[in-house]
């Protein structure tokens, strides 16, 4: 029995100034490491939230810039009101619209390829990178009487988890009564 008492004698606290026992040091080390782990997890979580916020802010800034570029050009589409039917070439990645500045043979071409927006007209070419966007989809905007009023662009972010931001652009002076918009 004396061997067992002797082997655990290091656990007992002596009245002298010998210092801490090994158990006290290990418990304090464990508590310190636990606090360090909590601080580390908090900092990594905060860093991830900061990066996510920065990505969302970049997406919003680029979305506003894209909206401004396209809206300025769409205002220049002037389709004469006496023309009943006209057509535009539209697919998921680009759109070709006649009556740019009111001239039938003057077209506005807008496309999004390789994370770059291209706005091409007879007089001007604008190529602007938008790296925060994963994809843009162009759709026709149809009015109540099945006339083409403009286009709808759905923008999907690269880092932002959204269903897509939808922006409506109407041509020149057409009234804006949309029949089938979701």
N, C-alpha and C positions, 0 to 999 in steps of 0.2 A: 504494500500500500504506500510505502514511503517513496518508492520509485515514481508512482503516478503523481504524488503530491510534488515531488521534486521536478518532474518534467513540465508541469504547468505552473511552476513558480514564477515564470516570466510574466504571467497574466496578472499577478497580484501587484497592487500598487504599494510601494514602500513609502514610508514617511520621509525618506531622505530626498535629496534633490537629484535623483538619478535621471529624470526625464519622463517621457511618455512610454506606455507599454506599446507593444507592436499592434495590438488590437485597436487601441485608440488612434494610432497613426493610420491604420488601414481604414477605419471607419471615417476619419476625417478626409482621407484621400478619396474614398468612395463618394462622399458628399460633395467634395470639390469637383470631381469629375462629372457628377450628375448635374451640377450647376453649369459647368462648361458645356455639356451636351445640350442643355436647355437653351443656353444663349446661342450656340451654334445653329441649332434647328430654327430658332427664331430669326436669325440673320439670313439664313439661306431661304427661308420662306419670304422674308421681306424683299430679298434680292429678286426672287422669282416674280413677285407681285410688281416690283418696279419695272422689270423687263417687259412684263405683260402690259403695263400701263404705257410704257414708251411705244410699244408696237401699236397699241390702239390709238395713241395720239398721232403717230406717223400715218396710220391708215386714215384717220379723220382729216388730217391736213391734206393728204394726197387726194382724198375724196372731194374736198372743197376745191382744190386746184383743178381737178378733172371736170367737176361740175361747171366751174367758171369758164374753162376753155370751150367745152362743148356748147354751153348755153349761148355764149357770144356768137358762135358760128351758126347755131340753129336759128337765131333771130334774123339772120341774113337770108334764110329761105323764104322767098316770097312767091307763093303759088297763087296765080290769078283766080279770083273767086268764080269766074265763069267757066272754068275748066271743071267738068263733072268728075271725070275719072283720070287719074294719073297713077303711075306706079313708081315704086322705088325698088332697087335691088337690095335685099336684106337677107342676111343669114346670121348665124350665131356670132361670128367674129367681125363682120364689117357691114357697112351700109353705104349705099350710093344714092344720093338724093339730087334730083334735078331742081331747076328754078333757083339756083343760088344767085342772089341779087336780082331775082325776078326774071332771069334769062333761062329759057328752056334748055338750051344746050350747055349751060354752065352748071357743072355738078359739084357737089360737096361729097367727098369720100372720107369716111371715118372708119378706122379699123383698130383692132387691138391684137397685136401679135408679139410674142417674145417679151412680154411685160412692157411694151411700148405702145403708146397711143399715137396714131398717125392721123392727122387731119390734113387732107389734101384738097385744095381748090385750084382753080385756074391760075390764080395769082400767087398762091402762098402754099408752103409746105411746113407744117409744124410736126415735129417728132419729139415726143416728150416721154421719158421713162417714168413708169409708175411701179416700182419694185414691190410695193405693199399689196398689190392686187394679184390675185391668183388667176382671175378670169373676168371678162366682161361679156355679157350676152346682150345682143341687140334684138329687140322685138318691135313689131309695128304697133302703133297706137291707133286704134280704130274708133271712129265716132259713132253716134247713134244711127246715122244713115249709111253705115258701112263705108264712110269716106276715111281716107288716111289723114290723120291730124298731126302725127308726129311719130316719135320713136320713144321707146321705153328701154332704158339700159339697166341691167341688173349687174351689180358689182360684187364680186366675191373677194374677200380679203385673204391674204396669204397667211397671216398669223392670227387674225381675228376670227373666232368661231361664230359666224353669223349665217343666217339663211341667205343672206345677200341683201344689199341695199339697192332699192329700186328708185330710179329717178326718171321723171317724165319730161320730155322735151317736145314742145309743140312747134310747128312750123309757123313762121311769120305772123300772119294776121288771122289765122283760122280760129273760130270759137272753140272753146275747150270743153266739150261735153263728151266724156268717155263712156262707152257702152260696156266694155268688158275688161275691167281692171281688177286684179286681185291683189 
